[in-house]
Amino acid sequence: MTTAWTQQMSAILDDLLEAMPLTERHLLVIGVSTSGVAGQKIGTAGSNEVAAAIFSAVESLHERHGFHVAFQCCEHLNRALVVRAETLKQFNLTEVTVVPVANAGGAMAAHVYRQWPDAVVVESVQAHAAIDVGDTLIGMHLRPVAVPVRLSVEKLGQAHVTAARTRPKLIGGSRAVYA
């Protein structure tokens, strides 16, 4: 199963990157219910195996494209996010003191926190794009104008997947030129 989850996540990321090429200037927020991927109710069956498979796909594409990643914790940590120290600095984020664990933070955030030697937890972000695996409600961490991205993969394991990119606000009215 691990390989299938990694392949599905890679396909999801490919679709998002086609809709919005992400570079070192961009931040991608990812929320994952590992329980949902495994076909269980959100928050009931966290899985390090699922987290590792998803993390592998994300890390591979991150290394190739250079974008920053924030992994959302669960509601027990107020949906705080795990990021690298360089992301904290580049996006001027507010660090909070907590260590995500499977029962408070979620299996995905806990796994990421253990994998990155420079991991920190931040209160919130304003990301350029997002992937939501298992209806984890990542919208609060997106910039103001979110645009849905239609994915060729609608489920990761058993979990529903949605994605979005953002764009700057259009201002100026009927006389404004946007292109």
N, C-alpha and C positions, 0 to 999 in steps of 0.2 A: 504493500500500500504506500509505503514511504515514497517510492519513485513516482507513483501516480500523482501524489499530492505535490511533489516538487515540480513535475511537468505541468500540472494544472496551474500552479502559481506562476511559473515562467510564462505560460501562454497569457495569463491575465496581465502580467507586467508588460509583455510585448504589445498587447492591445493598447494599454494605457500609454506606453511610450510612442506608439504610432500616432495616437490622438494628440499627445503633448510631449514632445521630446524634452526630457528632463536632463539637466546638466548640474554642475557643481553649484550653480546659483539657486537651485530649486530644492524644496523640501517636500517629501512625500510622507504622508501619515498613513499608517496601516493599523487597522483594528482587526483582531482575529479571535473568534471563539473556537478554540481547539475542540471543545466539546461538540459544537455544531458540525465541524468538519467530520468528526467521528460518528455523527448521527444521533447525538444526545442533546438534551436540553441545555441551553447556554448556561454556563457556570456550574455544571454538575459533574463533568467528567474530563477535566483538564488533562491534556496529553503532551508530554515532553516529546514523544515521537512525532506527533503532528507539528509541533512548534519547530523542531529541528528540520523537518522536511521543508516547511515554508521558509524558514530562515535561510536555508541553503540556496533556494531560488532567489531570494531578495539580495543576499550578499553577492551572488554571482553577477546579477545585473547592476547592482550598485558599483561594484568594482569596475565594470565595463563602462558605465556612463557617468559615474562620479556624483550623482545626486545624493542628497542627505536623506536620512530615513528617521522617522519617529514612530515607535511602536506604542500604541495606546494601551494603558492599563484598564482594568475593569472598574466598575462603579465604586467598588470598595476603596479605591484610591482616587476617587473623584475624576476618573478618566485622565489622570496624569499620564505622562509619556516618557519612555526611555529613549534617550538620544546619546550620541557620542559627545565628548567634551568639545570637539571642534564645532559641532552643530550648535551647542549651547552658546559658544562664543560668536560664531558667524551671524546667528539670527538674534543675538542679544536676548536670550530666553531667561526665565526666572527659575532657578534651581530650587527644588524642595528636598527635604530629607526623608527618605523612605527607601526601603529595599523591597522591590516587588517579589512576592512569593506566589505559589500556585493558588492559594486560598485568599490572597489579598493582593491583587494585581493581575492575576491570570497567568496561565501556563506560558503563553506567548511572551508576555513582557518579562516574566521571571527568567525564561530561557535566554532572551536577548541580553538581559542584565548580566547574566553569568558569562555570556560569550564575548562581550565587548570589554576589554580591560579598562577602558576609559569611560564606561557607561555612567550616565547621570540621569536623574529623573527631573523633569521639568513640569511646571504647572499647566502650561498650555502652549500652543503654537498657532500660527496662521499659515497653514501649508498651501502649496501651489496645486497639489493633487492628492487624491486619497483612494485607498482600496479598503472596502469594508467586507470582511468575510464573516458571515454569520449574524448579520444585523446588529453590530456592536455600537452603532450610532456615532460615527466619526465626524459628522457634520459640524460640530462645535469647534473643530480644529481646522476648518477651511477658511480661506479668504472669502470676502463677501459675495462675489459673483461665481457661484459654482455651476458648472455645466456637466450634465450626465455624460458618461462615456459608455457606449454600448459595447459589451464584451462578447467575444465569441464563446467564452466559457462562462456559463451562468451559475455554476456550482463548483465549489472546491470540496471534494468529498461529498458530504451531504449538506453542506452549508451554502446558503444563498450568497451570491457575491454581487456587489455594486461598486462602481468606481465613478470618480468625478475629477475634472480638471477645473481650474479657475481661470478667469480672465479679468483684466482691469475693468472698472466701471466705465460705461460710456456716458460722457457728460457733454453738455453744451447745447442740446436741443437741435432744432431743424437746420441751423446754419453750420453746425459742427461737421468736420470732416474726420473720418475715422481710419481711412486707409492711406 
